[in-house]
Amino acid sequence: MTSPQPHITVIGAGIIGMATAAFLQRAGHQVTVVDRLPPGEGCSFGNAGGIAFGEIMPTIHPKIFTKIPGWLLDPLGPLTIRWRYLPKALPWFLAAARNTTSKRIAAITAARAALGLRAVADFETLLKAAGSHDLMVYRETLRVFDSKAQFEAEAEERRVKAEHGFSCEVFSGDEAREMEPALSPHISHGAFHGGWFFVKNPERVVKSLAAEFLRQGGKIIQDDVARIEVVDGKAKILQLKTGAPISLDRLVVCAGAYSHLLAKQLGDHALLEAERGYHIVLPNSGVSVSRSITYARTPGAATPMEMGLRLAGTDEFAGLDAAPNYKRADALYKVFKQIFPNLNEPDEQATRWMGRRPGTPDSLPVIGPSPRISNVWYGFGHGHMGLTWGPTTGRLLAEMISGKPQNIDMTAFRIDRF
Ligand SMILES: Cc1cc2nc3c(=O)[nH]c(=O)nc-3n(C[C@H](O)[C@H](O)[C@H](O)COP(=O)(O)OP(=O)(O)OC[C@H]3O[C@@H](n4cnc5c(N)ncnc54)[C@H](O)[C@@H]3O)c2cc1C
């Protein structure tokens, strides 16, 4: 007789938590997910929809670092720090700076490339099982440039991507416009990113995984996890804000930008900042594009979604609780108006949103066991790439928890690296 599989509790019903719950369930475990919000209503709700597996360079690298001072002068620019928050964010930025040596950049790039290897296949596994495979659009995202100098400034990045097997096709401005006639005549060059598809509705992706998880016998509890109780080196009880305590067999923390707070309760330390991003959705954009488009002048993406054209991006360091500044969402309209001359002004149907990316200073997530608490695993810190790497993270965690080998080296993702 075989002993029953351990029961697993997952904190967080974002893309990471739901993908982890789904892969654990596929491995035969009974799984309960706890989240204070309904599935897919945290950061995973409003991202740009990019399955951007070719984005292997770290988010913060030396070239970005040189641009930061200029960006910081503009409160509506691509990156902003609310000045009162700076002392709190300083350790994170110092760690980010330490990760910009060429040796660290090479190691981080290799680890990100490894995570991207099976991103699409793992996504397909979950979407097909959930009956929502139609949400994935297999059309390469187009990057557009204003000038030859801007295009050539990214030649090295394209070379590194190609070296890792993520080749970027390049185009003239006319070829880019042939693909996407809505683009401005001033666009001089285009390029694919080396691997970047998109989904038509990121919220529906997570909700469809949650629906399938429930159909297969999983349980979702909507409540706030107030405290994790540890007894004899094991996480034993989840104290909830309103519901009855949950007794724990094994626990996985996938709580997005809040994960470090839960890890701290367990004695584990992670440097995590909420990299707050914004979107504006224009149901009446007046622009028709067949793919997601990024603009080299400023970070962000314009993605055609079920609900309209979603302009998403920007990075704001202001902590978890500061009120959103929706002027940053409107600033995205001004950015994309530069490349889509016919883009209509936001009307009363336009919607704005802010989400907290769980960002680490080395642009790598935490995936793996707690070194202190023997029945706890972590899956968080995916920053700008959580949608892309969510399903792969879920598979890797399910393999680890089930005692199976992983297809990639997991060292770079350990929590005790901070
Ligand atoms: C503007 C923008 C654009 C982006 N574009 C892309 C993109 O194109 N491609 C890409 O791959 N990624 C993108 N991202 C990043 C991606 O959205 C995130 O990395 C991803 O959503 C993180 O998923 P998560 O499951 O870790 O977090 P979340 O979705 O935030 O889920 C965590 C969950 O944990 C719950 N939780 C936390 N603490 C507790 C507690 N104590 N008790 C109960 N519940 C708790 C929260 O309620 C939340 O639902 C973008 C992000 C933004 C903001």
The ligand as an SDF file (V2000), in Angstrom:
LIG
                    3D

 53 58  0  0  0  0  0  0  0  0999 V2000
    1.9510   47.0450  -15.5770 C   0  0  0  0  0  0  0  0  0  0  0  0
    2.4630   45.6340  -15.5040 C   0  0  0  0  0  0  0  0  0  0  0  0
    2.7720   44.9400  -16.6710 C   0  0  0  0  0  0  0  0  0  0  0  0
    3.2740   43.6540  -16.6210 C   0  0  0  0  0  0  0  0  0  0  0  0
    3.4810   42.9690  -17.7830 N   0  0  0  0  0  0  0  0  0  0  0  0
    3.9070   41.6760  -17.7420 C   0  0  0  0  0  0  0  0  0  0  0  0
    4.0640   40.9330  -18.9450 C   0  0  0  0  0  0  0  0  0  0  0  0
    3.7680   41.3950  -20.0380 O   0  0  0  0  0  0  0  0  0  0  0  0
    4.5350   39.6780  -18.8510 N   0  0  0  0  0  0  0  0  0  0  0  0
    4.8650   39.0960  -17.6580 C   0  0  0  0  0  0  0  0  0  0  0  0
    5.3300   37.9640  -17.6410 O   0  0  0  0  0  0  0  0  0  0  0  0
    4.6750   39.7640  -16.4950 N   0  0  0  0  0  0  0  0  0  0  0  0
    4.2100   41.0330  -16.5090 C   0  0  0  0  0  0  0  0  0  0  0  0
    4.0130   41.7280  -15.3470 N   0  0  0  0  0  0  0  0  0  0  0  0
    4.3850   41.0860  -14.0750 C   0  0  0  0  0  0  0  0  0  0  0  0
    3.3590   40.0840  -13.5970 C   0  0  0  0  0  0  0  0  0  0  0  0
    2.0590   40.6320  -13.6600 O   0  0  0  0  0  0  0  0  0  0  0  0
    3.6920   39.6910  -12.1520 C   0  0  0  0  0  0  0  0  0  0  0  0
    5.0300   39.2480  -12.0650 O   0  0  0  0  0  0  0  0  0  0  0  0
    2.7810   38.5500  -11.6890 C   0  0  0  0  0  0  0  0  0  0  0  0
    1.4320   38.9140  -11.8180 O   0  0  0  0  0  0  0  0  0  0  0  0
    3.0760   38.1780  -10.2430 C   0  0  0  0  0  0  0  0  0  0  0  0
    2.2210   37.1120   -9.9220 O   0  0  0  0  0  0  0  0  0  0  0  0
    2.0680   36.6130   -8.4420 P   0  0  0  0  0  0  0  0  0  0  0  0
    1.1680   35.4500   -8.4760 O   0  0  0  0  0  0  0  0  0  0  0  0
    3.4290   36.4660   -7.8380 O   0  0  0  0  0  0  0  0  0  0  0  0
    1.4140   37.8610   -7.6750 O   0  0  0  0  0  0  0  0  0  0  0  0
   -0.1210   38.3010   -7.5470 P   0  0  0  0  0  0  0  0  0  0  0  0
   -0.8560   38.1630   -8.7990 O   0  0  0  0  0  0  0  0  0  0  0  0
   -0.0940   39.6400   -6.9060 O   0  0  0  0  0  0  0  0  0  0  0  0
   -0.7140   37.2300   -6.5420 O   0  0  0  0  0  0  0  0  0  0  0  0
   -0.3300   37.1900   -5.1820 C   0  0  0  0  0  0  0  0  0  0  0  0
   -1.5760   36.9800   -4.3690 C   0  0  0  0  0  0  0  0  0  0  0  0
   -1.2160   36.8010   -2.9940 O   0  0  0  0  0  0  0  0  0  0  0  0
   -2.2540   37.3160   -2.2170 C   0  0  0  0  0  0  0  0  0  0  0  0
   -1.7640   37.5800   -0.8720 N   0  0  0  0  0  0  0  0  0  0  0  0
   -0.6570   38.2710   -0.5050 C   0  0  0  0  0  0  0  0  0  0  0  0
   -0.5130   38.2610    0.8420 N   0  0  0  0  0  0  0  0  0  0  0  0
   -1.5710   37.5750    1.3420 C   0  0  0  0  0  0  0  0  0  0  0  0
   -2.0030   37.2450    2.6510 C   0  0  0  0  0  0  0  0  0  0  0  0
   -1.2880   37.6130    3.7440 N   0  0  0  0  0  0  0  0  0  0  0  0
   -3.1400   36.5620    2.8020 N   0  0  0  0  0  0  0  0  0  0  0  0
   -3.8840   36.1730    1.7180 C   0  0  0  0  0  0  0  0  0  0  0  0
   -3.5190   36.4560    0.4350 N   0  0  0  0  0  0  0  0  0  0  0  0
   -2.3690   37.1410    0.2620 C   0  0  0  0  0  0  0  0  0  0  0  0
   -2.6630   38.5920   -2.9460 C   0  0  0  0  0  0  0  0  0  0  0  0
   -3.9840   38.9630   -2.5960 O   0  0  0  0  0  0  0  0  0  0  0  0
   -2.5320   38.1850   -4.4030 C   0  0  0  0  0  0  0  0  0  0  0  0
   -3.7450   37.8070   -4.9970 O   0  0  0  0  0  0  0  0  0  0  0  0
    3.4920   43.0300  -15.3580 C   0  0  0  0  0  0  0  0  0  0  0  0
    3.1600   43.6960  -14.1930 C   0  0  0  0  0  0  0  0  0  0  0  0
    2.6390   44.9840  -14.2510 C   0  0  0  0  0  0  0  0  0  0  0  0
    2.2780   45.6770  -12.9780 C   0  0  0  0  0  0  0  0  0  0  0  0
  1  2  1  0
  2  3  1  0
  2 52  2  0
  3  4  2  0
  4  5  1  0
  4 50  1  0
  5  6  2  0
  6  7  1  0
  6 13  1  0
  7  8  2  0
  7  9  1  0
  9 10  1  0
 10 11  2  0
 10 12  1  0
 12 13  2  0
 13 14  1  0
 14 15  1  0
 14 50  1  0
 15 16  1  0
 16 17  1  0
 16 18  1  0
 18 19  1  0
 18 20  1  0
 20 21  1  0
 20 22  1  0
 22 23  1  0
 23 24  1  0
 24 25  2  0
 24 26  1  0
 24 27  1  0
 27 28  1  0
 28 29  2  0
 28 30  1  0
 28 31  1  0
 31 32  1  0
 32 33  1  0
 33 34  1  0
 33 48  1  0
 34 35  1  0
 35 36  1  0
 35 46  1  0
 36 37  1  0
 36 45  1  0
 37 38  2  0
 38 39  1  0
 39 40  1  0
 39 45  2  0
 40 41  1  0
 40 42  2  0
 42 43  1  0
 43 44  2  0
 44 45  1  0
 46 47  1  0
 46 48  1  0
 48 49  1  0
 50 51  2  0
 51 52  1  0
 52 53  1  0
M  END
$$$$
